[in-house]
Amino acid sequence: MNVYRPTIFRPNFIHIVNPVYITSQISIKKGPISLAGFLFKPTQASGKTPGLVLVHQGGGVKEQTAGTYAKKLAEAGFTTIAYDAAFQGASGGEPHFLEDANERICAGGGYAVAAARGDQRLKAVATVSMVNIGDSARLGWDGDEDPLEKLGNLKAAAAQITAEAKGAERVAAPYVPSLSDDKTPRDMREASDYYLTPRAQHPRAENKMLYLSFPRVFTFDAFHLADAFLKQPTLLIAGSDAGSLWHTEKLDKLIGGATRKVIVPKGAHMDF
């Protein structure tokens, strides 16, 4: 994993959107790519404040969950940043909608874990409804599928990538189902309700991942070496009824017990 020291440039604009914090639009340099972000700073802060970086969910943008958390935590006295990952939202990087697990700390809790294990400047990690995107791709949403059965996905991706190299248009797969019925898992129904309705739909979150992403995602493991290197204080939060709960339980066991683990009764992946 390449870890770059981010450079935050002068804000493009500053305006107060809440009596207790100031919002600034910022640009963060990540190698050759500029990431678009928002900085939320408490108005009553004197001197340094604790800082938090909020990582948005897979397929999302900073204006959705990450921004909501960033604002609430700014109200509590933290200086926070919510940003669009490379290749996503208003950030740079081509081709857009590429899910490059080794260049990103999003999907979001799993990537945050991957970043923290290798960058000791990050002093603590907190995850909510965490997903290790590699495990999810290999083992399915509930973690009970045979990864060998996913070889066909990689072969299909290889054929598509070859076609694109010869001039074919890029093809993408959806993050969440555009249509759902009674057979659709609760987590996916609620994800569709969040991403694809006025509740949180955003024009820059187009619910797609390029086939070019598949080799990167299927071979990625956010938890690799976490038992050896993830020594920072860790807070893990998940719903008791979430199909994704197994990611939280797996990391908790791998690191010998989180500093604190909160399992919300009857909570799902999206809604508690």
C-alpha positions in Angstrom: 0.0 0.0 0.0 1.3 3.4 -1.0 0.8 6.0 1.8 1.3 9.6 0.8 1.6 12.6 3.1 -1.4 14.7 2.2 -1.0 18.4 1.5 -4.0 20.5 2.2 -4.2 23.6 0.0 -5.8 26.9 0.8 -9.6 26.5 1.0 -11.5 27.5 -2.1 -14.2 29.0 0.0 -15.3 29.3 3.6 -18.8 29.8 4.9 -20.6 29.1 8.2 -23.3 26.5 7.8 -23.9 25.9 11.5 -23.4 28.1 14.5 -20.8 25.7 16.0 -18.6 24.9 13.0 -17.1 26.5 9.9 -17.1 24.5 6.6 -14.2 24.9 4.2 -13.8 23.3 0.8 -10.3 21.9 0.5 -8.1 20.1 -2.0 -5.8 17.3 -0.7 -2.9 16.2 -2.8 -2.4 12.4 -3.0 0.5 11.8 -5.4 -0.6 13.1 -8.8 -4.3 13.1 -7.8 -6.2 15.9 -6.1 -8.9 14.8 -3.7 -11.9 17.0 -3.1 -12.9 17.5 0.5 -14.7 19.4 3.2 -13.1 20.6 6.4 -15.3 21.2 9.4 -13.8 23.2 12.2 -15.5 24.1 15.5 -16.0 27.8 15.8 -15.3 27.9 19.5 -12.0 26.0 19.3 -9.0 27.6 20.8 -5.7 26.1 19.7 -5.5 22.5 18.5 -8.4 20.2 18.5 -8.6 16.4 18.0 -8.8 15.6 14.3 -10.8 13.0 12.5 -10.8 11.8 8.9 -14.2 10.4 7.8 -14.0 7.8 5.0 -17.1 7.4 2.8 -18.7 4.2 2.0 -18.1 2.1 -1.2 -19.8 3.8 -4.2 -20.5 6.9 -2.1 -19.4 10.5 -1.9 -18.4 12.9 0.9 -21.9 14.5 0.8 -23.5 11.3 2.1 -22.7 9.3 5.3 -19.2 10.6 5.7 -20.3 14.2 5.6 -23.1 13.6 8.0 -20.7 12.0 10.6 -18.2 14.8 10.0 -20.7 17.5 10.8 -22.0 15.8 13.9 -18.5 15.2 15.2 -17.6 18.8 14.5 -20.6 19.8 16.6 -19.0 17.7 19.4 -15.7 19.7 19.2 -13.7 17.7 16.7 -12.0 19.1 13.6 -13.1 16.8 10.8 -12.4 16.1 7.1 -14.7 14.3 4.7 -13.4 13.7 1.2 -14.1 11.9 -2.0 -11.8 9.0 -2.6 -9.5 8.9 -5.7 -11.5 8.1 -8.9 -14.8 8.9 -7.1 -17.0 11.9 -6.7 -15.4 15.3 -7.3 -11.9 14.0 -6.8 -9.4 13.4 -9.6 -8.1 10.1 -11.0 -8.9 8.3 -14.3 -10.7 6.3 -15.2 -13.5 7.5 -12.9 -15.4 4.9 -10.9 -12.3 2.7 -10.6 -12.3 0.8 -7.3 -8.5 0.5 -6.6 -8.2 -1.0 -3.2 -4.5 -0.3 -2.9 -5.0 3.4 -3.7 -7.9 4.1 -1.5 -9.2 4.1 2.1 -12.8 3.8 1.3 -15.6 1.2 1.5 -15.0 2.8 4.2 -14.2 1.0 7.5 -12.3 -1.8 5.9 -10.0 0.6 4.0 -9.5 2.7 7.2 -8.2 -0.5 8.9 -5.9 -1.1 5.9 -4.5 2.5 6.1 -4.0 2.5 9.9 -2.1 -0.8 10.0 0.6 0.8 7.8 0.5 4.4 8.9 1.2 5.0 12.6 0.4 8.7 12.2 -3.2 7.5 12.5 -3.7 7.4 16.2 -7.0 5.5 16.4 -9.5 3.7 14.2 -13.3 3.6 14.4 -15.5 1.6 12.0 -19.3 1.5 11.6 -20.8 -1.4 9.6 -17.3 -2.3 8.4 -16.7 -4.3 5.2 -13.4 -5.8 4.0 -14.2 -5.3 0.3 -11.9 -8.2 -0.7 -13.5 -10.7 1.6 -16.9 -9.6 0.6 -16.1 -10.1 -3.1 -14.6 -13.5 -2.5 -17.0 -14.8 0.1 -20.3 -13.0 -0.7 -22.3 -10.6 1.4 -23.0 -13.2 4.2 -19.5 -14.6 4.1 -20.6 -18.2 3.3 -19.7 -18.6 -0.4 -16.9 -20.5 -2.1 -14.3 -18.1 -3.4 -13.4 -20.6 -6.2 -16.8 -20.0 -7.7 -15.8 -16.4 -8.2 -13.1 -17.3 -10.7 -15.7 -16.8 -13.5 -16.0 -13.1 -12.4 -12.3 -12.6 -12.9 -12.4 -14.3 -16.3 -15.3 -12.1 -17.4 -13.4 -9.1 -16.1 -10.2 -10.2 -18.0 -12.2 -10.5 -21.2 -13.8 -7.1 -20.7 -10.5 -5.4 -19.9 -9.0 -6.9 -23.0 -11.8 -5.6 -25.1 -11.5 -2.1 -23.5 -7.8 -2.1 -24.3 -8.8 -2.6 -28.0 -11.2 0.4 -27.9 -14.5 -1.0 -26.4 -16.5 1.2 -24.1 -15.9 0.7 -20.4 -18.4 -1.5 -18.5 -19.4 -1.2 -14.9 -21.3 -3.3 -12.3 -23.7 -1.8 -9.7 -22.7 -1.6 -6.0 -26.3 -2.1 -4.9 -29.3 -3.5 -6.8 -31.3 -1.0 -8.6 -34.5 -3.1 -8.1 -35.3 -5.2 -5.1 -38.0 -7.6 -4.0 -38.9 -9.8 -1.0 -36.0 -12.1 -1.8 -33.5 -9.3 -1.7 -31.5 -9.3 1.6 -32.6 -6.6 4.1 -29.1 -4.9 3.9 -29.3 -4.6 0.1 -32.9 -3.3 0.2 -31.9 -0.6 2.7 -28.8 0.2 0.7 -31.0 0.8 -2.4 -33.3 3.0 -0.4 -30.3 5.1 0.8 -28.3 5.4 -2.4 -31.0 5.4 -5.1 -33.7 7.6 -3.6 -34.0 11.2 -2.6 -33.0 10.1 0.9 -29.3 10.4 0.1 -29.0 10.1 -3.7 -26.2 12.2 -5.2 -25.5 13.0 -8.8 -21.8 12.1 -8.4 -22.5 8.7 -6.7 -23.6 6.8 -9.8 -23.7 3.3 -8.2 -21.2 1.7 -10.5 -17.8 0.0 -10.3 -15.7 -0.5 -13.4 -14.9 -4.1 -14.4 -11.4 -2.9 -14.4 -11.7 -2.9 -10.6 -12.4 -6.6 -10.2 -8.8 -7.9 -10.2 -7.9 -5.3 -7.7 -10.9 -5.9 -5.4 -10.9 -9.7 -5.5 -7.2 -10.0 -4.5 -7.3 -7.3 -1.8 -7.4 -8.0 2.0 -7.9 -5.1 4.3 -7.0 -7.2 7.3 -3.7 -8.6 6.0 -1.1 -8.2 8.8 -3.6 -6.4 11.0 -2.8 -8.8 13.8 0.8 -7.6 13.7 0.6 -3.9 12.9 -2.9 -2.6 13.9 -2.0 -1.6 17.5 -3.9 1.7 17.7 -7.0 2.0 19.8 -9.9 0.5 17.8 -13.6 1.1 18.1 -15.8 -1.4 16.1 -19.6 -0.7 15.7 -22.0 -2.9 13.9 -25.6 -4.0 13.9 -26.6 -7.4 15.4 -28.7 -8.3 12.4 -26.3 -7.1 9.7 -25.3 -9.5 7.0 -21.9 -7.8 7.2 -21.4 -8.3 11.0 -18.9 -11.1 10.3 -16.3 -8.6 9.1 -16.4 -6.8 12.4 -16.2 -10.1 14.3 -13.4 -11.3 12.2 -11.2 -8.3 12.8 -12.1 -8.2 16.5 -10.8 -11.8 16.8 -7.8 -11.2 14.6 -6.4 -8.3 16.6 -7.1 -10.0 19.9 -10.1 -7.9 20.9 -10.9 -4.3 19.9 -10.5 -1.5 22.5 -14.3 -1.3 22.4 -16.9 -3.2 20.3 -20.5 -2.0 20.1 -23.1 -4.3 18.6 -26.4 -2.5 18.2 -29.4 -4.7 18.9 -31.6 -5.3 15.8 -29.4 -3.0 13.8 -28.7 -3.9 10.1 -25.9 -2.8 7.8 -27.4 0.5 6.8 -30.0 1.4 9.5 -29.7 1.1 13.2 
